[in-house]
């Protein structure tokens, strides 16, 4: 078994007999002998072509990601290799980021941060601020992170609507096909969908135009879920605002117009980057390893476009 972090050894839990756990933190510096590696945990958010590493591991059978998203891996692994994502690992951290972004925007924290840097007591020009209470929140993505965010929003006196790829009427969840009639009634729209061919460019000019004046778009999914040119054009009117943890392209070039828009809150893809990440991620990897050795079905297996 290859893992990406030295501390992962202790976080995996019980190691089955016969399993040799090796730390390979940089996929561009592989050991000379890669035979015998059957279970691989790649680094989190590493920029190297990690998928290409899989082709160098002739005995590989499982890739356990530390990320919830698997868009860079789907359909690119050798035949016979099972791909598993880290669904559940990032629920709390990403939901916390979305809550923080929503509240920071509505309570004008970016403006106050800029005023603090200028030593300005900005009460007169910044209050009263908006508030979350009473808002209509639309969560696009009804998976584990979406449900974690729903639980955190529940005490804030908001009206919540959930959207999944397909409707689940018994659960009160709408489908993507319902978005045209749901968007005009949404004060806050949070994107938490995986990046697939169906969700790429989901938020286009028509989607944005359907939002009411003053709406906030929150992207905690993947940058390409949003048509960046359409977003910039809509934001430039001042009609809506955005809070973005992901962008397309990413990293965002220094001269990109999104940086300087006063109605945009930007963070550098840090929604899942918290101190508790490795503990949760390697506990999952340890469970998966034990299942694999015992011949039991793995969880979080990525099938099709997931």
Secondary structure, DSSP 8 states (H G I E B T S, - for coil): -EES-TTHHHHS-S--TT---EE---TTS--S--TT--EE---TT--S-HHHHHTT-TT--EEE-SSS--TTTTT-S-TT-EEE--TTTTHHHHHHHHHHHHHHHHTTHHHHHHHHHTT---HHHH-S---STT-EEEEE--SHHHHHHHHHHGGG--EEEEEESS-BGGGTEEEGGGHHHHGGG-SEEEE-----TTTTT-B-HHHHHTS-TT-EEEE-S-GGGB-HHHHHHHHHTTS-EEEES--SSSS--TT-GGGG-TTEEE--S-TT--TTHHHHHHHHHHHHHHHHHHT---SSB--TT-
